[in-house]
Amino acid sequence: MVAFPLRSAPRPRLLMLAAVATLAACATATPYQPAERGYGYSEQRIEQNRYRVTFTGNSDTPKQTVENYLLYRAAELTLQSGYDYFVLVTDSTEANTRYLQSFSGYYGWGSYYWYPRGMYGGLGTTTATPITEYEAQANVVMFAGKKKDDDVKAFDARQVRTNLEPQVVRPKPKP
């Protein structure tokens, strides 16, 4: 006589697929916004004309977008502070990677004649999917007047704002 399981746990693969589908439905790149739940831009004033600017994107935000938003924020701050151009004294972009693990296989609870009451299982595979988020940070010094053409770390704030504005995605208004 063969006994079938009395109860079986939900299949982990189905649960994982449902979770991924739910997340994918609402996944969008981080918009250009003040930091909210860890994502967006922030700045810290160091001196009258010096700031530390940071932009952190979620896993759907490409590295180039994170770096562009950092430059755009530096340009905005420069103009808001009454200056014309800024210099990136230091800048860096870090990739933070974590792994989402999923299991494909089967297991359950119950009893078969060859297993005592309890968990039984079979073969399966585990997959690790990398999820990478980028954070760009720069120390910015602002100046008035015309920037020096030979300074490769100097940016005209008005030109940066004008050139990057078409690529800036702002958050959708909340209902």
Secondary structure, DSSP 8 states (H G I E B T S, - for coil): -----SB----HHHHHHHHHHHHHHH-----SSB-BTTBEEEEEEEETTEEEEEEE--TTS-HHHHHHHHHHHHHHHHHHTT-SEEEEEEEEEEEEEEEEEEEEEEEEEEEETTEEEEEEEEEEEEEEEEEEEEEEEEEEEEESS---TT-TTEEEHHHHHHHHGGG--------
